[in-house]
Amino acid sequence: MVAAIRVAFFVVGLISFSFGISVAIHVQHLGIHPWDVLNVGLHEKFGFTIGTWNIICGLTLIIISWILDKRYIKLGTFLNAFMVGMFVDLFMWLDLLPKASHVLTDIFFMLSGIIIMGIGGGMYNAARLGSGPRDGFMLSMADKFDAPIGRVRIITESSVLVLGLVLGGPVFIFTFIFTFIQSPIFQYTFLKIDHYIQKLNSKNVKGNLYKSGAK
């Protein structure tokens, strides 16, 4: 029961996260998350789809993390790398999302995309089926060099942003405030769902103990 709920949160979370990325990319002239700046930049420079580059970058980070510290690599980490890229491409291919109009509604869609990404990220992380490739990479780097996770995140995302900018990725005001909006939403969602899952797990354990005692 609990395992099924974890999988459900994981899958729905990844789909929601991918949808949020796709919404933001459609109004990318306002600026997008550093990792997406890199994926869009690679897409513009070398072709392939944005989702394909998401998968390639994700697998590259998984390999590095595997070398540094295998603890953060689980089945969910690989599924994350593939599913996010596939669903981003699916949402882009369906072409149902609103296009940029360069008026105030674009800000609304950008904020919606960021909020959806925060909720989706909190959901799939609360399932605890494996860190995402980027999170696993930063955690592995922090452990390897005994550095604060926050500092590693800043250095990593700044480097990714510069590389994406050089490749022609879209950088603007929302690129720099993205994390400040998304992180609190991510944290709130993560804590709420994690608490819910832990509560269910506790009830399940008590139920099993009761049944064992009854026998």
C-alpha positions, -999 to 999 in steps of 0.1 A, spaced: 0 0 0 26 25 11 50 14 -17 23 20 -43 16 55 -28 53 63 -30 54 52 -67 23 73 -74 38 104 -59 70 98 -77 54 94 -111 29 123 -107 56 145 -93 79 139 -123 51 145 -148 42 177 -129 78 188 -128 82 182 -165 50 201 -173 63 231 -152 96 231 -172 76 230 -205 54 260 -194 85 280 -184 103 272 -217 74 286 -236 80 320 -220 117 316 -219 124 352 -229 117 360 -192 146 337 -182 145 301 -171 163 279 -145 201 276 -150 199 239 -159 172 246 -185 192 275 -198 219 249 -205 195 224 -222 180 251 -244 214 264 -253 226 229 -263 194 225 -283 200 258 -301 237 250 -307 238 214 -316 202 203 -324 184 174 -307 154 181 -285 155 199 -252 143 167 -235 171 147 -252 197 171 -238 180 168 -204 185 130 -205 221 133 -218 231 158 -190 213 137 -164 231 105 -174 264 123 -174 258 136 -139 247 101 -127 280 86 -140 300 113 -121 279 107 -90 284 70 -93 321 74 -94 321 98 -64 295 82 -42 271 55 -51 248 62 -21 228 88 -40 221 66 -71 190 45 -71 166 32 -97 145 64 -92 176 85 -102 177 68 -136 140 70 -141 141 107 -132 167 113 -159 147 96 -186 112 105 -176 117 142 -172 133 145 -206 107 123 -223 77 142 -208 93 176 -216 96 166 -252 60 152 -251 45 184 -238 65 204 -263 54 181 -291 17 183 -282 20 220 -287 -10 227 -264 8 252 -240 3 289 -245 29 307 -266 48 338 -254 28 370 -261 54 394 -246 27 410 -223 19 406 -186 2 372 -191 37 357 -198 47 365 -162 16 347 -150 25 316 -171 62 318 -159 51 320 -122 27 291 -129 55 270 -143 78 277 -114 50 268 -89 42 236 -107 79 227 -108 82 233 -70 52 211 -63 63 184 -86 99 184 -73 86 182 -37 63 153 -46 89 130 -63 116 137 -37 91 130 -9 86 95 -24 123 88 -15 129 65 -45 162 82 -54 176 117 -57 174 134 -91 206 134 -112 214 170 -104 206 167 -67 226 135 -64 255 151 -82 256 181 -59 253 159 -28 281 137 -40 303 167 -47 296 181 -13 306 148 4 337 144 -18 351 178 -10 336 182 25 319 214 14 285 229 23 257 218 0 246 254 -5 280 265 -17 282 235 -40 248 243 -54 257 280 -60 290 271 -77 274 243 -98 244 263 -110 265 294 -117 289 274 -138 259 257 -157 244 292 -162 276 306 -177 280 276 -200 243 279 -211 247 316 -217 277 310 -239 258 284 -259 230 310 -264 205 299 -237 178 323 -225 189 343 -195 168 371 -180 154 383 -147 135 350 -138 168 331 -142 181 348 -110 149 347 -89 137 312 -100 152 294 -70 139 319 -45 103 312 -57 106 275 -63 126 265 -32 99 274 -5 72 257 -26 94 226 -30 101 226 8 65 230 18 53 203 -6 81 179 4 75 182 41 37 178 38 39 147 16 68 132 35 48 136 67 18 120 50 38 90 38 55 85 71 22 86 89 8 59 65 39 38 70 36 40 108 -1 29 106 9 1 83 36 -11 107 13 -10 137 -14 -28 117 11 -56 108 22 -59 144 -14 -61 156 -21 -89 131 11 -107 142 0 -104 178 -35 -116 170 -21 -148 155 
